[in-house]
């Protein structure tokens, strides 16, 4: 029989590595689950070369092509949430998992997602587990999703876990939409301001420049006027270069944000900008506690829950803090003690976590914290929106007003000469 090398977490959240003999990868996963282990990677060992057979890499990506289209991360979060909620409902109604997947395949309108679901159903039909089938598509199903499903399978409560997952995803989407809606107004205003400035520089300023040259006979222009004209001449004479420079600036900025240094700088500014920093902290706390609480309530070990939560955190300061918390908990400390040492976690959060540990209701306490911070996020978004509107109006007035005043300063001189 084939031999499999595995990496898994035990009931205490400690990572275990070893080998196991099984007839297939699905049987290997079943054996590991019966041993009280939660597998994260199962690889078939090639006896002849003592190397890992890549074909059996459960964590590998193997997404087929159909009708000439490559399938990747093209599934909307809303579609994934609907799939999770409806699958949970079907299983709770008594339908087997495979039958539930077949129902979801029939009603799915997105061709790309439909192909993915067909691949998942085929994997389950051949004897594989649902979590292993999901792991074949890591660009669509995150570690949070896969590990919660694996915990639900191990505990025989897949429907409950899927329902919790759906609730988690719905709340995360609501928070995300609220934050995005708060950013629509400033983005629109800034875009309009840029369009107006470009129009003034390319069309209006050159006409004023010719008037000044004719009327002032080469006399020196006021400093603000000369600045505006110089900028206009540069943009008009190098429009393609300016456009390319703008594109390079945007693309380069996005690339820089993906680097560790860029992420650290942007995250620091996000946390320290007045009002915005308060919103960013509340959004991160809500996301962390909601994810952590949902994982714990689904039966995922605490150390693995911290690791998954750290991976989905978008802020490097919170990610590093959770990494230090993970190491402290692994060394035998309670959860609240290392969290209290981290400045990114408010004292109210650490106090509630401490109470949750004392009462044995940590997952419920974490979800309660998330509910409280979701309400705070709503209030913070409303507060920022009320501040952004006048700030953007003043910003637009200052930019356009400076250009207009700069153009009218020489006109005042012309009027004096005429007088």
C-alpha positions, 0 to 999 in steps of 0.5 A: 500500500502507498505511504503518505507523508502528512502535516497535521494539528493535534487537539492541542493545536500542536503541529505533527509531522509523520507518515501513514500507510493508506490505499488513497489520499482520502483514506489517509485523511480519514485515518488521520481524523480518527487519530484526532489529528486535523491534516493540513497537507497529505502527500504520497511518498514515492517509494522508488525515489524517496521523493514526494509525488507532486500529483497527490499534493492536496494543497496544490492547485489543479484547475482545469480549463473549459471552453478556452477559459482559465479559471482562477479567482473570478468568483465574486464574494457574494456568489460564494456567500450565497453558495455557502448559505444555500448548501448549509440550508440543503444539508440542514434539510436532510440532503446528503452533501453530494446531492446538495452540490448537485442542486447547487450546480444546476442552479448556478448561473456563473459558468466559471463557478459552475465548473469549479462546483462540478470538479468539487462534486466529482472529487467528493463522488470519487471518495474524497472529503469536501474539505480536500475538494475545496483545497484544490481551489485555494484561489477561491476558497481561503484557508479559513473556509477550508479549515472550518469545513474540515473541522465540521467534517471531523465533528459531524456538524458540517451544516452548522459550520457552513451556516456559521461561515455564511453568517461570518461572510455576510457580516464581513461583506456588510462591513466592507460595503460600509467602508467602501461607500464612505470612500466613494464621495472623496474618490469622486471629488478628487477625480473631478478636481483632477479633471478640472485642473487638467482641463484648465491647464491644457485649454484655459491657461494657454489662452491666458498666457497669449493674452498676457504676452500681448498686453504686458509686453514681456513684463515679469508675471506674478510668482503664482501666475508664472508657476501655473503657466510653467505647469501648463506648458509642461503638461501641454508639451509633454502630455504623453510623458505626463500620462505615462508618468501618472500610470507609472506612479499608480502602478509603482505605488500598488507594487510598493504597497505589496512589499513589506516596507511599503505595507508597513508604511501604508499601514502605519499611516492608516493607523495614525491618520486622525479619524481614519486611524480609529476606523481602521483599528475598529475594522481590524479588531472586528475582523480579527475577533469575528474570524477567531471566534468563528474558528474556535466555535467550529472546533478549530484548535486555538493555535491553528485559529490564531495562524489562520486569523493572522493570515487573513489580517490585512494590516501588518502591525496586527499580523505581527502582533498575532504572530507574537500572541501565537508564540506565547500561547504555544509556550503555555501562556493564556490568550489574554496575557500576550494580547494585553502586551500588544498596543494594537489591542484595546484594554476592553478587548483583552479584558473581555477575552480574559473573562471568556477564558475564565468562563470557558466561553471564549468563542462567544465572547470574541463574537460579542466583541465583534458585534460591538465593534461592528456597531462602532464601525457604523458610527465611525463611517458616519462620522468620517463621511460627515467630515469628508464632505466639507474637507473635499469641498474646501480642497476643490475650492483651494485647488481651483481657486488658486489657479483662478486667482493666479490667472487674474493677478496679471489682469489686475496689472493690465487694468492698471496700465489701461487706466 
